[in-house]
Amino acid sequence: ETPLTIEQFYNDGEEERFLIKYKKEIQLILHAIAQKKSRVMLYFDGGKQFIITLLLAVDHEGMWLDVSPSEDDNAKIRNSTEIVLVSTHHHAKVQLTSPQVFMATYAGHAALYMQLPERMLRLQRRDFFRLPIPPSAALKCIIPAAPHEQVKPHEITIMDISVGGVALVCKEHSIALEAGQTYPDCRISLPG
């Protein structure tokens, strides 16, 4: 799972390649996080404190977040001059900052309101985007038995797939696979 910590950059310009600057794309990513009810870490007080919250809704101007159960935290959040939100979208970390948060109401309940940021960081944990495989699609990787083995080929469930490789889910007493090892003559059928 992606750690929801604040991403720090130490080289000038390093973060530039991870920036999303299109307002509509930022809005769509935030809307997906809200729809999925993904965890959101809201850092305040110079990044020294945080709460775990939910992104309730997003529109073309801003977003609403669930308040903290602690009034003391809510007061500190309102008085902070920089708020950092960290969450995930398709297994990639997303991070945005806001200079100010306001108290608001959403669906009749207290909420925190932030304006939509002008930019957002989107960081992949790996070098390649990984496509998760839904359980209903259940792709299989067929790994042939070694020449000296007298067993059928191994049929392993694929968890996700990318240009850089696949993540496989092996049963406890199945084939012993090693990360980074190459297994020749494997087959994956990709219907459609």
Salt bridges, closest charged atoms under 4 A:
GLU1 OE2 - ARG39 NH2 2.67
GLU7 OE1 - LYS93 NZ 2.90
GLU15 OE2 - ARG119 NH2 2.91
GLU16 OE2 - LYS21 NZ 2.45
GLU61 OE2 - HIS60 NE2 3.60
ASP72 OD2 - LYS76 NZ 3.55
GLU149 OE1 - HIS154 NE2 3.82
ASP160 OD1 - ARG130 NH2 2.80
